[in-house]
Amino acid sequence: MHEGSHSHERTMKPRKLFYLALGSIGVVYGDIGTSPLYAFREALKPVAIDGLTRFEVISLISLMIWALTIIVTIKYVLFLLRADNEGEGGTLSLLALLMKTANGHTALLMLLGLVGAALFLGDAMITPALSVLSAVEGLKLVAPSMTSYIVPISVFILALLFAVQSRGTGAVARFFGPITALWFLVMAAAGISHISDDFGILAAFNPYYAVSFLLHEGFYGVVVLGAVFLTVTGAEALYADLGHFGRRPIQWAWFALVFPSLTLNYLGQGALVLGNPKAMSDPFYLMYPQWALLPVVILATAATIIASQAVITGAFSLVRQGINLGFLPRMEILFTSETNTGQIFVPSVNAVLFFGVIFLVISFKTSDALAIAYGISVTGAMVVTSIMAFEFVRVRWHWSTAVATLALAPLVCLEMIFLGANLLKIHDGGYIPVLIASVFTIIMWTWRRGTALLTEKTRHTDIPLASFVSSIERKSDHSPAQVPGTAIFLTSDPESAPAALLHNLKHNHVLHDKNVILTIRTINKPRVPSADRYKVEPISERFSRVELQFGFMESQNVSQALATLRKTGLKFDIMSTSFYLGRRKLVPDAKSGMPYWQDRLYIALANAAANPSDYFRLPANRVVELGSHVII
């Protein structure tokens, strides 16, 4: 965060800090808060094949506690929350920051950023499916006859969740924090009530058990690590949601409630299994007495819905960043809140996630099967973030390469071991997140590459704007007719005459009294202050060049920005102003520099992109589109 936001956080009133911390529990910690439903159960399975020993149970809980300590507490809560881009976190935000000072590493950083973002989107599909399934499966213990209804109930809940996205979650979001906080308190209470089953479980705080287990178990130890990693799924959300709450509220929530509750719950599950090995079939739900099972299943389902909502919102936010940074084509973005620009709905992303999530629930049927597939996307995203953090501390904090290596190499090695453990599950469904992430990476890479090639191709035929203006304003018999009003021509290259301007002259032979060459730039910052929003440069009496700047977290509302611009002295009436847009019809070319399939993919993405007049919020009845053919 920049200094202003740091000092603001330091002087934050306790009441505001409390409410922000409570809000962050629902959004930031929902995902990691649902891990106790399945993490310990899945970790027990590989070691219980030849019978379960006391040492193994204590060692597994030790591994979980230390995974939470090293990866979540040290890496994310204490370190990464400080590696922000003016208050914003997340893979693409970090990429945007590093791109400002990328010294020869641009292509590698971009690839890392795209892979990290793609893995996060893959995670956004698997998290709702796994968490809702694992919560609803508690019904098996309440009423065994309900077993066959678990998948239909899960599908119904998820369908409902995706259906309400377009209406926004503002009305119910205020309850997310308190409900999730209650969930953590219930988990902590269950843990405390069972630690007395066997106080020997407290030995899990000693890292000796975690280390010696890995050394003694060999290959089985690595397999178990894949399941242990389920303990820290959701840690990426801490970083991605940094901009919504700020560093201090997220840290306070972790140390005051989330970390103690998770630790107590895992200790309770471990003590329960030590006292009663049969409880390993479902140690989470078996911690509760029969009368409390149904309320806990309902609360668990509510917590998993909130966790899923947080991941879906995170996916919407990530896609908006991707569009603004030029990694994705323009998509329709709807705002579900009049006051909070962060509450957005992206219909195309919502549809893709919905079909993906429902497919996963129907294909895998149980949380056991889906938990095997989970993990690769999360570990992959964490490794990417750690490598990008290495570059961040060198460039932004000016650490020497030796210090950065000493600090981050152990963390990267640990995460690589976790990634290796998860890759062992690739044939058991682990290929699903890899497949999803590969598709998203190819789409983003194709869009970026195709756009660069298209810019390069059109640049050869461009006419410099300055020479064009001087020639068009010379009086002659062939001068175009002058018409009243203002024409605004949108272009990505302010130094060249826009194609729409040239086509208008060619076909209509007219030139307006006032002509504005408008460029919209997304800069590598989350937001742009109003005073820095625009740059106006007169070219001649009838022509001026205007550049509007937006941050990658902002809505690019051009009409609103131009209305502000009028107050600064650029005179035009919005209702007698025409907006001219160039629309390109792309034709594939075998010699384009991209394979034929990638050409076709780029053209399909370009055709599916949202209309610029809708995306930039231009007045619908004032837009003129002029088409042209471009071979790519």
N, C-alpha and C positions, 0 to 999 in steps of 0.2 A: 504494500500500500504506500501511496505517497505520503509525505510528512503530515499533510492536513488531516488525512483520515486516521493516521496513527495517533496524533494528538487528540483528535475527536474521540477515539476509542478510550484513550487514557482518562478523559474527563467525563465519560459516559456515566449518567446517574444510575445508582443501583437498581432502581425500579425498571428503567429501560433495559438495562443489562439482563435483568431477570426475565422480562418478557421476550427479549430476543433469544435468550438461551432456551427458554421454554419452546418457542417457535422452531428453533433449530433441532430440537429433539425429534419433532415430527417429520421434518423434511430431510435433515442431514443424517440422522441416526436410525431412521425407519428400517433401512435395509440390513444394517449390521445387527439391529435389534431382533431380527427374525432368524438369525443364524442358530441360536440355541435350539430351535425346533428340530434341526436335523444334523448339525455339525458333529456332535459327540457320538450320536447313533451311527453315523456313517464311518467315523474314525475307528469305532469298535469292531466293525465287521471284518476287516482283514486280519486283525490280531486274534480274534475269537475263534478262528478256524480250528486251531489246535488247543482250545481251552484258554480261558482268560486268567491271568495271574494278577496278584495285587500290584506288583511292580508295573505291569503294563497299564493298568487303569490310572495309577498316579502319574505315570510318565506322559500319558495322553493329555491329561488335564494340565500338566506342567507345560507341554508343548503349546497348548491352546493359550494359556495365560501369558507365556513369553512371546507368542506370535502377536497377541494383542498389545503387549508392551513395546516390542521392537518396531513392528510395522505400523501399527495405528498410532500409539502414543508418541514414539520418538520420531518416526519418519513424517507422519502426516500432521499430528496435533502440534508438535513442538517445532518442526522444521519447515515442512512444505507450506503451511499456512502463512509463512512469512515470504514465500516466493510468489508474490502476486503481481499482476499487471494492473496497477492503479486500483487495487481493491478487488479485482476479479481473479478467480482461479480457474482451473480446468486445463485440459491438454491444449486446446486450440488457443486459449488465452495466453498460455505459456509460450506456445509456438509464435503467436503474433508478437510477443515481447522480444523473443530471441531473433526473429527475422529482421528486427531493426538493426541488430549489430552482428548478423551472421557473417563471419569472415571465412568465406569459401566452403562453409558447411551447409549452405542453403538447401541443396537437394536432399542431403541426408536428414536434416532437421525436418524438412517438409514431409519426407516419407515417414519419419518417426511420428510426427504429429498426426498424419492421416491414419496411420495404423492404430495409434492410441485412440483417436476419435471413433474409428470403425469398431474397435473392440468394445468401447463404451456403449455404442449403439447395439452391438450384439448382446451385451449384458442387459440392456434395457428390454430385450425380448425374453431372456431367460429368467430374470429376477421375478417378474410378476407370476410367471407360470410356476416356478419352483416354490415361491413363498406362499402363494394362495393354496396350492395343492397340499403343502406340508401342514398348513393350519387346518384345512378342512378334513384331513386324514385323522384328526383327533376324534372325529365322529365315530370311528371304528371302535374306540374304547367306550364311548357313551352308549352307542347302540350298534352292536356288530352287524345287525341286519341292514344298516345304512351303507355298508361297504361298497355295494354296486352303484350307489348314487354319488360317490365322491367326485368322479370326473364330471358328470352333468352339473353338479352344484358349482364346482370350480369354474366350468365354462360359463355358467349363468352369471356368476359374480364378476368374472373378467369382462364379459360382454357388456354388463351394466357399467362397469368402470370406464371402459373406452367410449361407451355411448354418451356419458355425461361430460366428457372432456370439452365438447364444443360450448357447453354452458359455463365453463369455468368452475374453479373450486373455491373461489373467494368466500362464498357463503359458509362452507363447512371447514375451510382451512384453519379457522381459529380454534377448532376442536382437535386438530391433528396433534398439536403439541401436548395438550393435557391427556389425550387418550394414550399416546405413545409413552408419556411419562408414567401413567398408571400401569401400562404394560411392563415397563422396566421395574417398577416397585413390586409388582406381583411376582416377577421373575426372581427378584432379590429375596423376597419373603420366602418363596419356595426353596431357594438355595439355602437360606439360613436355617429353615426348619429341618433340612436333611443333612447338614454338615455333621450334626451330632450322631448320625447313623454310624459314622466312622471318622473320628477326628484325625486319623492317619492321613486323610486326603490333604490336609494342610501342608504336608511335605511337598506338594506340587509347586509351592512357591520357590523351592530350591531348583535352580536350573540344572543341577547335576542329573536329575531324573530325565529331563528332556534330552540332554546331550548323550548320556550313557545309553538311553533307549535307541537313539539313532545309530550309535556305534555298534551296539550288540545285534540289532535287528537286521542290519544290512539292507537288502533289497526290499524286505517288508516295511522297513522304516521309511523308505522313499515313497512306497505306495500309500502308507498311512499319512504322510505329509500332504498328499493331494486332498485328503478329507479334512485334515487339520486346518488347511487353508480356508475352508468354508467359514471358519471362525471370523476371518477378517474381510469377508466379502462385504462390499458397501463402503469400504474405507475411501475409495475414489470420490464418493459423494461429498466427503468432508471438504475436499479441495475444490470440486466443481461448484459447490454451493457457497463458496466463500463470499462472493459478492452480495448474496441475499442477506447475510446476517453479520458479517464481519468476524475478525479473528477471535476476539475475546469471548463473545457469547458462545461460539462453537467450543472453545477450550474449556470454558466454565462448565458447560453441559457435560462434556466428556469426563472431566475429573470429579464433578460433584455427583453425577447420577449414573451415566452410561457405563463407564469403565468398572466402578464398584459393582453395579447390578449384574453385568455380564460375568465378572469374575466369581461372584457369589453363586450365580446360577450354575456355572460349570463345576464349581466345587461341590455344590449340592448334588448334581447329576452323578459326579464321580463317587461321592460318599454313598449314594443310593445303590449304585452298581456294586460297590465293595460289600455293602451289607446284604444285597440281594442280587446276585448275578443274573437272575432271570429278567430283571428290569432292563437289561440291555436292549430288548426288542423295541422299546420306546421310552428311554429314560426321561425325556422332557415331560411328557404328559403323565407318566406314572409317579411323578413327584407329588401330584395333587390328589387329595381324597376324592372318592367317587362323586360326592355331592358338588364338588367344585369344578368337575371336568367340563360340563356344558358351558358355564360362564367363561372358563378359561379358553375353550375352543372359540367362543364368540369373540372374546377380547383378542385372541391370536389372529382370527380372521380380519378383525378391524385393523390390527397393527400391520398385517401383511398388505391389506388394501392401501393403507397410508404409505407403506414402503414402496409399493408398486406405483402409486401416484407420484411420489417424489422422483422415481426413476424416469417415468414418462415425461414429467415436467422438465427434467434434466435433458432428456433427448430432444425435446422441442427447442430448448435454449441452445443446445449444442448445434442443432441444424441451423438456427438463425445465425449463429456465429459463423458457421461454415459457408452460408450463402453470402454474408457480408464480407468475408475474407476471400471470396472467389473460389472456394473449393466445391461448391454445389450450385446447380442452376437455381434461379429465382423460383420460390414456391409461394403459394397463397398463405399468408400469415394473418390470422384473425386475433383480435385483442378481446379477451374475456373480462377485462376490468377497465373502467374508465379512468381509474386513478393510478393503477400499478402497471407500467408498461412491461414488466417482467412476466405478467400472466398472459401467456399467448397460447394459441391453438393452431397447429399446423395439420390441416386435414389429411394431406398425403402421407405424412409421417405417422399419424394416428392410425390410418388404414393399414399401412405396412406392419406396424407393431402389432396391431390387433390380430391380423391373419397369422403372423409369425407366432405370437403367444398361444393362440388357440390350436395351431398346428402342433406346437410342442406339447401342450397338455394332452391332446388326443393321441399323439404318437407315443409318448413316454408313459402316460397313465398314472405313474406313481412318483412321489418325490425322491424315492430311492434311486430310480433309474435316471431321473433328471439331475440329481445331485452329482452323478458321475460325469455328466456332460458339462456341468457348471465348473467354474474354476479357471479354465484356460483363458477365457476372455478377461477375467479379473486379474490373473497373474500377469498376463501379457500387457495389459494397460498399466499395471504397476511398474513393470520393468521399463516400459517406454518412459513413464513419468520420471523414474529415477535417473535414466540416461539424460533426459532433457534437463533435469535438475542439476546434473553435473556441469552442463554447459552454462546454466543460469548462474551458479555460484562463481564460476570463473569470470564470466562476462559482466554480471551485474554487481556482484559482491567483491569482485577482484581478488578471489582466492587464487593462490598459485595452483598449478596442475597437481603438484605433489600433495598439497593439503586437501584439495578436492577429491583426489583418488583415495587418500587415507580415510576420509570421512565417508565417502559413498561406496567405495568398492565392496566392503563387507555387506552392505545393504543389498547391492546389486547381486552379489554372489548368493545371498540368502534367497532372494526372490527368484533367481535363476534355478536354484534347487527346487523351489516350490513349482516353478513353471515346468521343469523336467518331470516332477512327480505327477503333475496334471496331464502332461503329454502322454504318459503311460496309458491314460484312459481314452486315448484317441479313437481306438476301434470300438469302444463301448458307448459311443455317442459323443465323445469329446470332439469329433470332427464337426459337429453342428455349429458351435461358436466360431470355429476356424473358418468354416464355409461362409457364415453370415458376415464375419469381419472381412473376409476376402472380397465378397461382393461389394460391400460398402467402400473398401479401399480402392477397388478397380473403378467404381463410379466416380469417386472424388478425384482420383489421379487422371482419369479420362477427361473429366470436365476441365481440370486445370491445364492439362496438356493441349487439349483441343482449342481452348480459349486463347492460349499463347500462340498456337499455330495460325488461328484465324486473324489475330491482331497483326501477326507478321505478314500474312498474305495481303491484307487490305492496306497495309502501310505502303506497299509498292505503288499503289494506284492513288494514294492520297495527294491532295493539293494543299500546300502550305496555306494556312488561313490568312496570314498577313498579306501575301501577294494576291490571293483571291479577292480580298476586301478592296485593295487598292485598284484592281482591274475592274471590278463590278461597279465601283462608285464613279468611274470615269464616264462623263456624259458622252453618249454617242447615239446614232440612230437605232442601234441594237440593244440599248439599255432596257432592262426589264421595267414593266409598269410599276409605279409606286402605289401601294395600297395602305390605308390607315390601319392603326393597331400595332400590336407587338407580336412577334413570332419568337418562340423559344425552341431552340434545336438541341435535343439531348445527344451527347456524344461522349465516348470514353477517351477521345484524344483531343484535347483543347487546342493543340497546335495545328490541326488539319481541318479543312472545311468539312462539316458533317455531310454524310451521304444524303440525308433527308433534305438538306439545304440545296444541294446540287440537283437532286431529282425534282424539287419544287420549281426551281428555275427552268429546268429543262422542259418540264411538262406544262407548267402553269404560267411561266414567263412573268412572274410577279415577285416583288420584294417589299416587305413591310417597312413602315416608318422606322420602327425600332426592332433590332434583331439581337437576341441574346444567345450566345453559345454557352450551353450549360453542361458542366461536368459534375458528376456525383462521385465523390471519393470516399472510400472506407479506409480509415487510418488504423494503425495498430495500437489503438487505445480503446478502452471500453466505451467511454463517452467523451463528447466534445462540448466545452462550455459554449453558451449561446454567442458570446462575443467573438469566438473563433470559428463560428459555423460557416461563414462565407467569405470569399475574396472576390472583389469586383474590380475588373480592369477594363477601362474604355479602350477600344481599338480605333474607332473613328466616331463620327457624329451619329451614325446609324447602327454601329455594331459595338457590342461589349461582350466581354468574356466573364462568366460567373462560375466560381467553383464552390460547391456545397460539400462540407465535410461532415461525416457521421462516424461515430464510434461503432465497433463491431457488435456492441450490445444494444444499439439503438434501432428504433423503427425509422425507416428512411421516408419520412413524410415530406415530400418536396413542396406540396401546396402550402403546408404550414410554414416551412422554412422560407418560401418566397414571400408569404404574407409579412413575415418579420423583416424581410429584406426591403420591402416597400417603405417601411418606417425609417429606414436609413437613408432614403433619398433616391433609390432607383424607381423612377416613376413608370408605372404601367397599371392598367386596370385588368384584373384577373379575368373578368367576363368579356373583354375584347382582346384577350390574348389567346393565341393558338399554340399548342404544343405539337411539334413535329418529331415523330420517331421514325427511325429507319428499321424496317423489318427485313431480315435476311432469309432468303430461301437457300438452305445449304444443300449442296450437291456433292456426294462422295467422289474422291479422286484417288486412284490407285497409287499415285506418286506423292501423296500428301505428307508423308513423314510419319503417319500412324498406320497400323495394320487395318485392313478393310473392316474387320469386326469392330474395331475401336472407333473408326469413322462412323459406322452405322449407329453405334451406341451413343456417340457424341451428338449426332443429329437427332436421335430419338429423345435424348435429354433436353436438347435445345427446343424441340417441338413441344415437349411437355412442360417447359418452363412457364411460370406465371406471366401474364401479359404485363409489360413494363408500366403501362398506365395504371393498372390496379396496384402493382407492387409499390410504385412510388406515390400512390394516392393522388394522381392527377385528376382534375375535373373531367369526368367522362365525356361530356358534350363539347369539350374544347380540344380533343386530341385528333391529330391527323397522322395516319401511318402510311409510309411510302416504302414499297418493297423493292428488293434487288436480289439477284442471283449471285451466290458466292460458291466457287468450287473449293472444297476443302479436302 
